[in-house]
Amino acid sequence: MTVRASIVGASGYGGGELLRLLLAHPHVEVAQVTSESNAGNYVHSVHPNLRPGLAMRRYAGYASGQGLRFTSIAELQPCDVLFLALPHGEAQRRIEHFAGLAERIVDLSADFRLRDPAAYRQRYGEPHLAPAWLERFVYGLPELNREAIRQTRYCSGVGCNATASILALLPLQRAGLLRADRPIVVDVKAGSSEGGASPSLASHHPERSGAVRSFAPTGHRHEAEVIQALGREDIYLSVTSIELVRGVLATAHCWVEPGLTDKDLWRAYRAAYGQEPFVRIVHERTGVYRHPEPKLLAGTNLADVGWDLDPATGRLVALAAIDNLGKGAAGSAVQCMNLMLGLDETAGLEFVGLHPV
């Protein structure tokens, strides 16, 4: 099975990571990649890791010796799967047009993550331009919505900070272990690539860029995704930047009933993730890396989760680490495509990371 896939908005970090993954995917042929500001230029002028050679074998024009160039959206042709990696607010403006070009769409932006138009307006400061499409998109976190993703034609992206926060807390919520009378505060540390690749866009259009959102001690937009996914209103994110290019570490401070044991938590996390191909439980007694560490996950679609518990008080710290461009964006998008097409869920996503880093 060969799938023709195109990427709209491939010059950013998320689009470049997506292109890297698709060029190595055994069932994908990359048809077109767009960039309005780079139309006509070779892709490797923006993404130097994708210089012509071995990496380009899955490009439609490879056999003819043509290099892969960016095109404009106006030149976009029909394909099997269309990935949208545009700045927030742009996909919803043209969703009818994009839907006419491809049977399946995966949107990496925040445009279709929230089901409630009122929640979108509250978090993004303007009304949604295509509210009727919100219910047509499935939130693209397979660990949360795998069966719905298999059945849909339209899949939304995931917020990287939301992804780590949800994965840290999901086993506890599913097992009914979290106390309902105590709020949850998730302290998120994020790498610089979360800010995006376009400083000019951030300065002129902050409402359409993630660049100004990598530092938000309160009121981070991804908070709404976590609330929607876990069904609790009392979850608060605090996001700060650290000296790291790729990576997110979510440290969730929450409460369980005193007397809960490590065995109880092992049982909850194994029930949630024991069969998950990309989630690893990291809760070691010895060694250097006893808890999840984001730098070990660079370039992967993996998520490492763990915890630390004070059984006497019921204070629990739940942890999750991801690569914000991988599991927090492009990796999850490819995983969703695999599910939507009935492919092996892990296809094109087998890279397990590097050590030492």
Beta strands, then each sheet from edge to edge (+ up, - down):
strand 1: 3-8
strand 2: 28-34
strand 3: 70-71
strand 4: 79-84
strand 5: 102-107
strand 6: 138-139
strand 7: 154-156
strand 8: 184-190
strand 9: 235-241
strand 10: 248-255
strand 11: 279-281
strand 12: 303-310
strand 13: 315-322
sheet 1: 3+ 2+ 1+ 4+ 5+ 7+ 6+
sheet 2: 9+ 8+ 10- 13+ 12- 11-
end
